[in-house]
Amino acid sequence: MNLVLIVCDTLRRDYLGCYGNGWVQTPALDDLSASGVTYEHCYVGSFPTVPQRHDLMCSNYVFHTTGWAPIAAGNSALQERLNAQGYVTQFIADHAQLMSPGMNYHRGFHGVEWIRGHIADRWRTEPVDWQVPCDPDKLRQAQNWVKPWSRNYCARDNEADWPSPKTFRAAEEWLERNQAHEKFYLLIDTFDVHEPWLPPRHYTDMYDPGYEGDEAIYPRYDHAGYLTEAELQHARALYAGSITMMDRAIGRFLQKLEDLGLAEDTAVAFTSDHGWYHGEHEYIGKHTVLEPKAGWQFYDEVARVPLLMRAPNLPEGLVSHALCQPVDIAPTLMEIMGLDAPADTHGVSVLKALAGGPGSREVAVTSGKLDAPDDMRQYNAINDGEWTLQHAGALAEPELYHTSEDPAQARDVLAEHPDQAQRLHAAYIEYLEQLGVRADLIDRRRPLRP
Protein backbone atom coordinates (compact mmCIF):
# COMPACT_ATOMS: atom_id res chain seq x y z
CA MET A 1 0.00 0.00 0.00
CA ASN A 2 1.23 3.52 -0.83
CA LEU A 3 1.13 6.35 1.69
CA VAL A 4 0.50 10.08 1.30
CA LEU A 5 0.83 12.28 4.39
CA ILE A 6 -0.28 15.91 4.05
CA VAL A 7 0.73 18.47 6.69
CA CYS A 8 -0.36 22.09 6.67
CA ASP A 9 0.48 24.88 9.07
CA THR A 10 -1.70 26.85 11.50
CA LEU A 11 -5.05 25.27 10.56
CA ARG A 12 -7.81 25.40 13.13
CA ARG A 13 -9.91 22.27 13.12
CA ASP A 14 -13.09 24.25 13.69
CA TYR A 15 -12.60 26.02 10.34
CA LEU A 16 -13.27 22.73 8.53
CA GLY A 17 -16.74 21.56 7.60
CA CYS A 18 -15.99 18.02 8.77
CA TYR A 19 -15.42 19.42 12.27
CA GLY A 20 -18.68 21.33 12.32
CA ASN A 21 -17.89 24.60 10.56
CA GLY A 22 -20.83 25.91 8.57
CA TRP A 23 -19.34 28.90 6.76
CA VAL A 24 -15.85 28.00 5.44
CA GLN A 25 -15.80 26.04 2.18
CA THR A 26 -13.61 22.93 2.53
CA PRO A 27 -15.22 20.31 0.28
CA ALA A 28 -12.04 18.29 -0.44
CA LEU A 29 -11.15 17.77 3.20
CA ASP A 30 -14.80 17.15 4.04
CA ASP A 31 -14.87 14.39 1.40
CA LEU A 32 -11.64 12.93 2.78
CA SER A 33 -13.26 12.85 6.21
CA ALA A 34 -16.43 11.22 4.88
CA SER A 35 -14.46 8.49 3.12
CA GLY A 36 -12.27 7.62 6.10
CA VAL A 37 -11.68 8.24 9.80
CA THR A 38 -11.99 11.63 11.52
CA TYR A 39 -10.18 11.92 14.82
CA GLU A 40 -11.95 14.11 17.36
CA HIS A 41 -9.24 14.20 20.01
CA CYS A 42 -5.86 14.84 18.44
CA TYR A 43 -3.78 17.30 20.44
CA VAL A 44 -0.44 18.93 19.67
CA GLY A 45 2.47 17.52 21.68
CA SER A 46 5.64 19.57 21.18
CA PHE A 47 4.82 23.16 20.18
CA PRO A 48 5.16 24.97 17.80
CA THR A 49 6.02 24.34 14.14
CA VAL A 50 9.39 22.58 13.96
CA PRO A 51 9.03 20.62 17.23
CA GLN A 52 5.69 19.32 15.94
CA ARG A 53 7.39 18.08 12.76
CA HIS A 54 9.89 16.18 14.88
CA ASP A 55 7.07 14.58 16.88
CA LEU A 56 5.33 13.68 13.63
CA MET A 57 8.30 12.32 11.69
CA CYS A 58 10.16 10.56 14.50
CA SER A 59 7.31 9.69 16.88
CA ASN A 60 9.35 11.13 19.74
CA TYR A 61 8.50 14.23 21.78
CA VAL A 62 11.05 17.02 21.98
CA PHE A 63 9.19 19.45 24.26
CA HIS A 64 11.26 18.14 27.18
CA THR A 65 14.62 18.02 25.35
CA THR A 66 15.70 19.90 22.24
CA GLY A 67 12.60 21.89 21.28
CA TRP A 68 13.12 23.82 18.02
CA ALA A 69 16.08 21.93 16.57
CA PRO A 70 17.13 19.51 13.83
CA ILE A 71 16.33 15.83 14.05
CA ALA A 72 18.70 14.53 16.69
CA ALA A 73 21.04 11.61 16.14
CA GLY A 74 19.49 8.35 17.25
CA ASN A 75 15.97 9.25 16.09
CA SER A 76 14.65 7.30 13.12
CA ALA A 77 12.15 9.17 10.97
CA LEU A 78 9.19 7.54 9.25
CA GLN A 79 10.81 7.90 5.83
CA GLU A 80 13.87 5.98 7.04
CA ARG A 81 11.72 3.20 8.45
CA LEU A 82 9.82 2.96 5.16
CA ASN A 83 13.04 3.02 3.12
CA ALA A 84 14.00 -0.17 4.94
CA GLN A 85 10.68 -1.70 3.83
CA GLY A 86 11.35 -1.02 0.15
CA TYR A 87 9.35 2.20 -0.22
CA VAL A 88 10.38 5.01 -2.55
CA THR A 89 10.16 8.14 -0.40
CA GLN A 90 9.60 11.71 -1.58
CA PHE A 91 9.31 15.03 0.28
CA ILE A 92 7.59 18.00 -1.42
CA ALA A 93 7.34 21.20 0.62
CA ASP A 94 7.20 24.97 0.46
CA HIS A 95 8.13 25.07 4.14
CA ALA A 96 11.37 27.08 4.27
CA GLN A 97 11.86 26.58 8.01
CA LEU A 98 12.36 22.85 7.45
CA MET A 99 14.84 23.54 4.65
CA SER A 100 16.83 26.31 6.32
CA PRO A 101 20.56 25.88 6.99
CA GLY A 102 21.22 23.57 9.91
CA MET A 103 17.87 21.83 9.69
CA ASN A 104 17.65 18.28 8.39
CA TYR A 105 13.97 17.42 8.09
CA HIS A 106 14.58 16.24 4.53
CA ARG A 107 16.86 13.56 5.95
CA GLY A 108 16.35 10.06 4.60
CA PHE A 109 14.09 10.87 1.64
CA HIS A 110 15.08 9.50 -1.75
CA GLY A 111 13.83 12.71 -3.34
CA VAL A 112 13.26 16.26 -2.08
CA GLU A 113 11.53 19.13 -3.90
CA TRP A 114 11.47 22.59 -2.34
CA ILE A 115 8.83 24.98 -3.69
CA ARG A 116 10.32 28.43 -3.27
CA GLY A 117 8.69 31.66 -2.20
CA HIS A 118 6.88 31.33 1.12
CA ILE A 119 7.38 33.86 3.87
CA ALA A 120 10.57 32.67 5.58
CA ASP A 121 12.27 31.84 2.29
CA ARG A 122 15.16 34.14 1.37
CA TRP A 123 14.41 33.87 -2.33
CA ARG A 124 13.70 37.13 -4.13
CA THR A 125 15.85 40.27 -3.80
CA GLU A 126 14.27 42.52 -6.42
CA PRO A 127 13.35 45.95 -5.09
CA VAL A 128 9.62 46.10 -4.63
CA ASP A 129 7.58 49.22 -4.08
CA TRP A 130 4.80 47.51 -2.17
CA GLN A 131 2.35 49.32 0.06
CA VAL A 132 1.65 47.63 3.38
CA PRO A 133 -2.14 47.02 3.42
CA CYS A 134 -2.70 48.37 6.93
CA ASP A 135 -1.17 50.34 9.76
CA PRO A 136 2.23 48.61 10.34
CA ASP A 137 1.63 48.73 14.10
CA LYS A 138 -1.12 46.16 13.60
CA LEU A 139 1.32 43.67 12.06
CA ARG A 140 3.86 41.33 13.57
CA GLN A 141 7.30 42.83 12.87
CA ALA A 142 6.34 44.50 9.60
CA GLN A 143 9.94 45.32 8.70
CA ASN A 144 11.38 41.91 9.57
CA TRP A 145 8.56 39.67 8.30
CA VAL A 146 6.07 41.41 6.01
CA LYS A 147 8.39 43.65 3.99
CA PRO A 148 10.80 40.83 2.94
CA TRP A 149 7.78 38.62 2.22
CA SER A 150 6.45 41.22 -0.21
CA ARG A 151 9.34 40.46 -2.61
CA ASN A 152 8.19 36.87 -2.94
CA TYR A 153 4.52 37.85 -2.94
CA CYS A 154 4.87 40.35 -5.78
CA ALA A 155 6.26 37.63 -8.07
CA ARG A 156 2.79 36.03 -8.15
CA ASP A 157 0.61 36.63 -11.20
CA ASN A 158 -2.31 34.27 -10.60
CA GLU A 159 -3.60 31.64 -8.18
CA ALA A 160 -1.26 28.96 -9.55
CA ASP A 161 1.68 31.03 -8.23
CA TRP A 162 0.54 30.92 -4.59
CA PRO A 163 2.50 28.46 -2.42
CA SER A 164 -0.13 25.84 -1.65
CA PRO A 165 -1.38 25.51 -5.27
CA LYS A 166 2.25 25.29 -6.46
CA THR A 167 3.08 22.66 -3.84
CA PHE A 168 0.14 20.41 -4.61
CA ARG A 169 0.63 20.85 -8.35
CA ALA A 170 4.21 19.63 -7.90
CA ALA A 171 2.81 16.64 -6.00
CA GLU A 172 0.39 15.89 -8.85
CA GLU A 173 3.27 15.96 -11.32
CA TRP A 174 5.33 13.69 -9.09
CA LEU A 175 2.49 11.17 -9.05
CA GLU A 176 2.34 11.16 -12.83
CA ARG A 177 6.07 10.56 -13.12
CA ASN A 178 6.28 7.99 -10.30
CA GLN A 179 3.07 5.99 -10.49
CA ALA A 180 4.94 2.89 -11.65
CA HIS A 181 6.77 2.42 -8.34
CA GLU A 182 5.71 -0.70 -6.49
CA LYS A 183 5.08 1.34 -3.32
CA PHE A 184 5.83 4.90 -2.30
CA TYR A 185 5.61 7.34 0.59
CA LEU A 186 4.91 10.97 -0.32
CA LEU A 187 5.09 13.66 2.36
CA ILE A 188 3.56 17.00 1.35
CA ASP A 189 4.20 19.86 3.78
CA THR A 190 2.64 23.22 2.94
CA PHE A 191 3.32 26.26 5.11
CA ASP A 192 -0.18 27.54 4.32
CA VAL A 193 -2.32 28.53 6.05
CA HIS A 194 0.33 30.25 8.12
CA GLU A 195 0.17 34.01 7.97
CA PRO A 196 0.52 36.33 6.03
CA TRP A 197 -2.96 35.77 4.65
CA LEU A 198 -3.42 37.47 1.33
CA PRO A 199 -5.01 34.96 -1.05
CA PRO A 200 -6.35 36.03 -4.45
CA ARG A 201 -9.15 38.51 -3.87
CA HIS A 202 -11.94 36.20 -5.00
CA TYR A 203 -11.25 33.89 -2.07
CA THR A 204 -11.45 36.68 0.51
CA ASP A 205 -14.60 38.03 -1.14
CA MET A 206 -16.28 34.70 -0.43
CA TYR A 207 -16.28 35.65 3.24
CA ASP A 208 -16.12 39.45 3.47
CA PRO A 209 -17.19 41.04 0.18
CA GLY A 210 -16.86 44.78 -0.25
CA TYR A 211 -14.47 45.33 2.65
CA GLU A 212 -12.34 48.47 2.21
CA GLY A 213 -10.53 48.90 5.55
CA ASP A 214 -7.14 47.86 6.87
CA GLU A 215 -6.10 44.30 6.03
CA ALA A 216 -4.18 42.82 8.96
CA ILE A 217 -2.53 40.10 6.87
CA TYR A 218 -0.05 39.17 9.61
CA PRO A 219 -1.65 40.33 12.87
CA ARG A 220 0.52 41.25 15.82
CA TYR A 221 0.61 38.44 18.39
CA ASP A 222 -0.98 40.31 21.26
CA HIS A 223 -3.98 40.69 23.49
CA ALA A 224 -7.07 41.39 21.40
CA GLY A 225 -8.39 44.93 21.16
CA TYR A 226 -5.95 46.60 18.79
CA LEU A 227 -8.09 45.56 15.79
CA THR A 228 -11.63 46.80 15.35
CA GLU A 229 -14.32 44.14 15.10
CA ALA A 230 -14.55 44.78 11.35
CA GLU A 231 -10.78 44.44 10.97
CA LEU A 232 -10.75 41.25 13.01
CA GLN A 233 -13.62 39.81 11.01
CA HIS A 234 -11.74 40.61 7.82
CA ALA A 235 -8.64 38.86 9.20
CA ARG A 236 -10.85 35.80 9.71
CA ALA A 237 -12.00 36.14 6.10
CA LEU A 238 -8.39 36.32 4.86
CA TYR A 239 -7.63 33.20 6.86
CA ALA A 240 -10.75 31.40 5.63
CA GLY A 241 -9.96 32.34 2.03
CA SER A 242 -6.46 30.90 2.41
CA ILE A 243 -7.98 27.67 3.75
CA THR A 244 -10.41 27.39 0.84
CA MET A 245 -7.62 28.00 -1.69
CA MET A 246 -5.55 25.24 -0.07
CA ASP A 247 -8.56 22.92 0.02
CA ARG A 248 -9.10 23.44 -3.73
CA ALA A 249 -5.47 22.44 -4.34
CA ILE A 250 -5.82 19.37 -2.14
CA GLY A 251 -8.95 18.42 -4.07
CA ARG A 252 -7.10 18.54 -7.37
CA PHE A 253 -4.33 16.39 -5.92
CA LEU A 254 -6.75 13.80 -4.55
CA GLN A 255 -8.53 13.71 -7.91
CA LYS A 256 -5.17 12.99 -9.55
CA LEU A 257 -4.80 9.96 -7.28
CA GLU A 258 -8.17 8.79 -8.57
CA ASP A 259 -7.39 9.54 -12.21
CA LEU A 260 -4.15 7.56 -12.08
CA GLY A 261 -5.84 4.58 -10.46
CA LEU A 262 -3.76 4.94 -7.30
CA ALA A 263 -6.48 5.79 -4.78
CA GLU A 264 -7.58 2.21 -4.18
CA ASP A 265 -4.09 1.24 -3.00
CA THR A 266 -3.06 4.43 -1.19
CA ALA A 267 -3.51 5.52 2.41
CA VAL A 268 -3.97 9.29 2.80
CA ALA A 269 -3.59 11.20 6.06
CA PHE A 270 -4.01 14.91 6.75
CA THR A 271 -3.12 16.97 9.82
CA SER A 272 -1.86 20.36 11.03
CA ASP A 273 0.63 21.48 13.65
CA HIS A 274 -1.47 23.95 15.67
CA GLY A 275 -4.20 26.54 15.36
CA TRP A 276 -4.59 30.27 15.96
CA TYR A 277 -6.56 32.65 18.18
CA HIS A 278 -8.81 35.07 16.28
CA GLY A 279 -9.84 37.00 19.36
CA GLU A 280 -10.93 34.00 21.47
CA HIS A 281 -9.79 34.23 25.10
CA GLU A 282 -8.82 37.84 24.26
CA TYR A 283 -5.81 36.68 22.22
CA ILE A 284 -4.69 37.22 18.62
CA GLY A 285 -1.94 34.88 17.43
CA LYS A 286 -0.77 31.52 18.70
CA HIS A 287 1.66 32.49 21.44
CA THR A 288 2.98 35.64 23.01
CA VAL A 289 6.04 37.37 21.59
CA LEU A 290 5.66 40.78 23.25
CA GLU A 291 5.60 39.32 26.77
CA PRO A 292 7.79 36.21 26.44
CA LYS A 293 7.79 35.49 30.17
CA ALA A 294 4.02 35.78 30.51
CA GLY A 295 3.04 32.72 28.48
CA TRP A 296 -0.31 31.90 26.91
CA GLN A 297 -2.57 28.97 27.62
CA PHE A 298 -3.02 26.18 25.08
CA TYR A 299 -6.77 26.38 24.55
CA ASP A 300 -8.36 24.12 21.94
CA GLU A 301 -8.21 26.79 19.22
CA VAL A 302 -4.44 26.20 19.20
CA ALA A 303 -3.86 22.80 20.81
CA ARG A 304 -6.54 20.62 19.21
CA VAL A 305 -5.77 19.82 15.58
CA PRO A 306 -7.45 18.05 12.67
CA LEU A 307 -6.46 14.49 11.85
CA LEU A 308 -8.04 12.61 8.94
CA MET A 309 -7.08 9.17 7.61
CA ARG A 310 -8.38 7.25 4.62
CA ALA A 311 -7.18 3.83 3.51
CA PRO A 312 -8.60 0.80 1.68
CA ASN A 313 -8.73 -1.15 4.96
CA LEU A 314 -10.28 1.62 7.09
CA PRO A 315 -14.00 2.19 7.63
CA GLU A 316 -15.73 5.07 5.88
CA GLY A 317 -17.28 7.95 7.78
CA LEU A 318 -16.05 6.84 11.19
CA VAL A 319 -15.49 9.39 13.95
CA SER A 320 -12.85 8.16 16.38
CA HIS A 321 -12.67 9.42 19.95
CA ALA A 322 -9.27 7.83 20.57
CA LEU A 323 -6.96 10.24 22.37
CA CYS A 324 -3.92 10.81 20.18
CA GLN A 325 -1.01 13.12 19.38
CA PRO A 326 1.34 13.65 16.41
CA VAL A 327 3.77 11.05 17.81
CA ASP A 328 1.01 8.45 17.30
CA ILE A 329 0.38 9.20 13.63
CA ALA A 330 3.33 7.32 12.10
CA PRO A 331 2.82 4.15 14.20
CA THR A 332 -0.87 4.17 13.26
CA LEU A 333 -0.12 4.59 9.56
CA MET A 334 2.49 1.84 9.65
CA GLU A 335 -0.02 -0.55 11.18
CA ILE A 336 -2.60 0.45 8.56
CA MET A 337 -0.05 -0.51 5.90
CA GLY A 338 0.52 -3.89 7.50
CA LEU A 339 3.88 -2.99 9.05
CA ASP A 340 4.96 -3.38 12.65
CA ALA A 341 4.58 -0.13 14.57
CA PRO A 342 7.92 0.86 16.11
CA ALA A 343 8.44 -0.05 19.74
CA ASP A 344 11.30 2.40 20.34
CA THR A 345 9.27 5.62 20.26
CA HIS A 346 6.86 7.61 22.40
CA GLY A 347 4.12 7.00 19.84
CA VAL A 348 1.52 4.25 19.90
CA SER A 349 -0.85 3.10 17.19
CA VAL A 350 -4.48 3.98 17.85
CA LEU A 351 -5.79 1.66 15.16
CA LYS A 352 -7.27 -0.81 17.61
CA ALA A 353 -9.18 1.99 19.34
CA LEU A 354 -11.04 3.15 16.23
CA ALA A 355 -14.28 1.42 17.06
CA GLY A 356 -14.56 2.99 20.49
CA GLY A 357 -12.75 3.79 23.69
CA PRO A 358 -10.10 6.40 24.39
CA GLY A 359 -7.09 4.40 23.21
CA SER A 360 -3.98 3.74 25.24
CA ARG A 361 -3.31 7.31 26.41
CA GLU A 362 -4.58 8.55 29.74
CA VAL A 363 -3.66 12.15 28.92
CA ALA A 364 -2.34 14.17 25.99
CA VAL A 365 0.19 16.86 26.93
CA THR A 366 0.77 20.03 24.88
CA SER A 367 3.88 22.02 25.71
CA GLY A 368 6.53 24.39 24.49
CA LYS A 369 10.08 23.62 25.50
CA LEU A 370 10.07 22.81 29.21
CA ASP A 371 13.65 23.91 29.75
CA ALA A 372 12.76 27.58 30.02
CA PRO A 373 13.92 30.29 32.45
CA ASP A 374 12.70 29.75 36.01
CA ASP A 375 10.58 32.91 35.88
CA MET A 376 8.96 32.15 32.52
CA ARG A 377 5.34 31.14 32.82
CA GLN A 378 5.22 28.02 30.64
CA TYR A 379 1.72 26.64 30.33
CA ASN A 380 1.01 23.02 29.55
CA ALA A 381 -2.40 21.74 28.49
CA ILE A 382 -3.34 18.34 29.87
CA ASN A 383 -6.28 16.79 28.03
CA ASP A 384 -8.07 13.49 28.49
CA GLY A 385 -10.74 14.02 25.82
CA GLU A 386 -13.29 15.32 28.32
CA TRP A 387 -11.44 17.66 30.68
CA THR A 388 -8.66 20.17 30.06
CA LEU A 389 -6.20 21.45 32.66
CA GLN A 390 -4.14 24.56 31.91
CA HIS A 391 -1.10 24.34 34.17
CA ALA A 392 1.94 26.56 34.75
CA GLY A 393 3.32 25.14 37.98
CA ALA A 394 3.79 27.68 40.75
CA LEU A 395 3.82 30.66 38.38
CA ALA A 396 0.07 30.94 37.72
CA GLU A 397 -3.27 29.69 38.92
CA PRO A 398 -4.38 26.59 37.01
CA GLU A 399 -7.56 26.54 34.96
CA LEU A 400 -9.91 23.61 34.46
CA TYR A 401 -12.47 23.22 31.68
CA HIS A 402 -15.08 20.54 31.14
CA THR A 403 -14.37 20.66 27.44
CA SER A 404 -16.92 18.06 26.39
CA GLU A 405 -19.65 20.27 27.89
CA ASP A 406 -17.94 23.62 27.26
CA PRO A 407 -16.11 23.34 23.89
CA ALA A 408 -15.31 27.07 23.87
CA GLN A 409 -13.49 26.59 27.19
CA ALA A 410 -15.17 29.74 28.45
CA ARG A 411 -15.91 28.71 32.04
CA ASP A 412 -13.17 27.75 34.48
CA VAL A 413 -14.66 25.09 36.79
CA LEU A 414 -11.61 24.40 38.94
CA ALA A 415 -13.36 25.53 42.12
CA GLU A 416 -16.24 23.13 41.43
CA HIS A 417 -14.12 20.13 40.39
CA PRO A 418 -10.77 20.24 42.18
CA ASP A 419 -10.63 16.44 42.12
CA GLN A 420 -10.52 16.44 38.32
CA ALA A 421 -7.68 18.95 38.32
CA GLN A 422 -5.75 16.87 40.82
CA ARG A 423 -6.35 13.71 38.79
CA LEU A 424 -5.12 15.28 35.56
CA HIS A 425 -2.12 16.82 37.29
CA ALA A 426 -1.12 13.51 38.87
CA ALA A 427 -1.39 11.75 35.50
CA TYR A 428 0.66 14.53 33.94
CA ILE A 429 3.51 14.24 36.45
CA GLU A 430 3.51 10.47 36.10
CA TYR A 431 3.72 10.82 32.33
CA LEU A 432 6.67 13.22 32.55
CA GLU A 433 8.42 10.67 34.74
CA GLN A 434 7.72 7.89 32.23
CA LEU A 435 9.22 10.03 29.45
CA GLY A 436 12.41 10.43 31.45
CA VAL A 437 12.12 14.20 31.79
CA ARG A 438 14.93 15.74 33.86
CA ALA A 439 14.13 15.72 37.55
CA ASP A 440 14.59 19.48 37.96
CA LEU A 441 12.11 20.17 35.14
CA ILE A 442 9.57 17.83 36.71
CA ASP A 443 10.06 19.51 40.08
CA ARG A 444 9.00 22.82 38.51
CA ARG A 445 5.76 21.18 37.40
CA ARG A 446 4.93 19.40 40.66
CA PRO A 447 3.03 22.29 42.26
CA LEU A 448 -0.52 22.31 41.01
CA ARG A 449 -0.83 25.99 41.87
CA PRO A 450 1.12 28.84 43.53
VENDAHU-V335512 format. One record per residue. RES is the residue in three letters. PSI is psi in whole degrees, -180 to 180 (* if undefined). Layout:
RES/PSI
RES/PSI
This chain:
MET/136
ASN/166
LEU/131
VAL/124
LEU/122
ILE/127
VAL/129
CYS/169
ASP/138
THR/35
LEU/119
ARG/132
ARG/-33
ASP/7
TYR/10
LEU/140
GLY/-37
CYS/-14
TYR/21
GLY/0
ASN/136
GLY/3
TRP/-14
VAL/131
GLN/113
THR/58
PRO/-35
ALA/-46
LEU/-33
ASP/-40
ASP/-39
LEU/-42
SER/-46
ALA/-25
SER/7
GLY/-140
VAL/132
THR/122
TYR/124
GLU/-24
HIS/61
CYS/125
TYR/139
VAL/143
GLY/-89
SER/130
PHE/145
PRO/-117
THR/-64
VAL/-44
PRO/-37
GLN/-38
ARG/-35
HIS/-47
ASP/-45
LEU/-48
MET/-42
CYS/-8
SER/27
ASN/131
TYR/150
VAL/6
PHE/-22
HIS/2
THR/-92
THR/-26
GLY/-131
TRP/99
ALA/166
PRO/169
ILE/124
ALA/152
ALA/142
GLY/-12
ASN/126
SER/125
ALA/160
LEU/-43
GLN/-35
GLU/-37
ARG/-38
LEU/-31
ASN/-43
ALA/-17
GLN/11
GLY/12
TYR/145
VAL/126
THR/135
GLN/138
PHE/121
ILE/123
ALA/150
ASP/18
HIS/94
ALA/-29
GLN/-30
LEU/-20
MET/-3
SER/157
PRO/134
GLY/-19
MET/157
ASN/35
TYR/-3
HIS/3
ARG/134
GLY/-10
PHE/142
HIS/-35
GLY/146
VAL/130
GLU/122
TRP/117
ILE/116
ARG/152
GLY/1
HIS/177
ILE/-50
ALA/5
ASP/117
ARG/86
TRP/-67
ARG/145
THR/1
GLU/137
PRO/134
VAL/125
ASP/88
TRP/128
GLN/123
VAL/132
PRO/13
CYS/177
ASP/121
PRO/-25
ASP/-16
LYS/-3
LEU/158
ARG/111
GLN/66
ALA/-40
GLN/-38
ASN/-28
TRP/-55
VAL/-42
LYS/-49
PRO/-37
TRP/-33
SER/-28
ARG/-42
ASN/-40
TYR/-41
CYS/-6
ALA/0
ARG/129
ASP/-34
ASN/178
GLU/-35
ALA/-16
ASP/-9
TRP/153
PRO/-49
SER/-42
PRO/-39
LYS/-41
THR/-47
PHE/-29
ARG/-42
ALA/-37
ALA/-39
GLU/-45
GLU/-37
TRP/-41
LEU/-44
GLU/-40
ARG/-22
ASN/14
GLN/-17
ALA/-9
HIS/145
GLU/-42
LYS/143
PHE/159
TYR/120
LEU/118
LEU/122
ILE/120
ASP/109
THR/133
PHE/-19
ASP/143
VAL/41
HIS/145
GLU/157
PRO/147
TRP/107
LEU/67
PRO/169
PRO/144
ARG/-33
HIS/-25
TYR/-42
THR/-37
ASP/-17
MET/-29
TYR/-18
ASP/65
PRO/143
GLY/1
TYR/138
GLU/9
GLY/-164
ASP/139
GLU/103
ALA/82
ILE/-21
TYR/74
PRO/146
ARG/132
TYR/107
ASP/174
HIS/139
ALA/156
GLY/-21
TYR/-13
LEU/142
THR/166
GLU/-37
ALA/-41
GLU/-40
LEU/-41
GLN/-36
HIS/-37
ALA/-40
ARG/-37
ALA/-40
LEU/-43
TYR/-47
ALA/-40
GLY/-38
SER/-38
ILE/-46
THR/-40
MET/-44
MET/-42
ASP/-40
ARG/-42
ALA/-40
ILE/-40
GLY/-42
ARG/-38
PHE/-46
LEU/-35
GLN/-35
LYS/-39
LEU/-44
GLU/-48
ASP/-34
LEU/-1
GLY/22
LEU/-19
ALA/-35
GLU/-11
ASP/32
THR/128
ALA/137
VAL/130
ALA/148
PHE/136
THR/176
SER/170
ASP/-26
HIS/175
GLY/-144
TRP/143
TYR/122
HIS/50
GLY/-14
GLU/144
HIS/22
GLU/29
TYR/150
ILE/122
GLY/-160
LYS/-20
HIS/165
THR/140
VAL/-20
LEU/-25
GLU/71
PRO/-24
LYS/-3
ALA/-41
GLY/147
TRP/152
GLN/155
PHE/76
TYR/169
ASP/-27
GLU/-26
VAL/-41
ALA/-25
ARG/122
VAL/158
PRO/147
LEU/117
LEU/140
MET/134
ARG/134
ALA/157
PRO/-27
ASN/16
LEU/151
PRO/159
GLU/137
GLY/21
LEU/136
VAL/118
SER/136
HIS/15
ALA/132
LEU/124
CYS/167
GLN/170
PRO/-32
VAL/-19
ASP/-11
ILE/-49
ALA/-47
PRO/-37
THR/-44
LEU/-38
MET/-39
GLU/-38
ILE/-37
MET/7
GLY/17
LEU/157
ASP/126
ALA/139
PRO/143
ALA/-3
ASP/29
THR/173
HIS/-14
GLY/153
VAL/142
SER/138
VAL/16
LEU/-41
LYS/-15
ALA/8
LEU/-39
ALA/-13
GLY/169
GLY/163
PRO/-5
GLY/-163
SER/-7
ARG/135
GLU/-38
VAL/156
ALA/127
VAL/129
THR/129
SER/144
GLY/-175
LYS/124
LEU/-31
ASP/75
ALA/167
PRO/148
ASP/-31
ASP/12
MET/123
ARG/102
GLN/103
TYR/146
ASN/144
ALA/130
ILE/113
ASN/144
ASP/12
GLY/-16
GLU/-43
TRP/152
THR/127
LEU/125
GLN/120
HIS/133
ALA/29
GLY/-137
ALA/4
LEU/-7
ALA/155
GLU/137
PRO/163
GLU/144
LEU/134
TYR/136
HIS/82
THR/-35
SER/-27
GLU/-20
ASP/73
PRO/-23
ALA/-6
GLN/53
ALA/-15
ARG/112
ASP/119
VAL/25
LEU/-43
ALA/-29
GLU/-25
HIS/58
PRO/-28
ASP/-37
GLN/-40
ALA/-43
GLN/-38
ARG/-48
LEU/-40
HIS/-41
ALA/-42
ALA/-35
TYR/-50
ILE/-41
GLU/-38
TYR/-42
LEU/-40
GLU/-41
GLN/-34
LEU/-14
GLY/29
VAL/144
ARG/141
ALA/-39
ASP/-33
LEU/-38
ILE/-40
ASP/-34
ARG/-26
ARG/-7
ARG/-39
PRO/131
LEU/-31
ARG/168
PRO/*
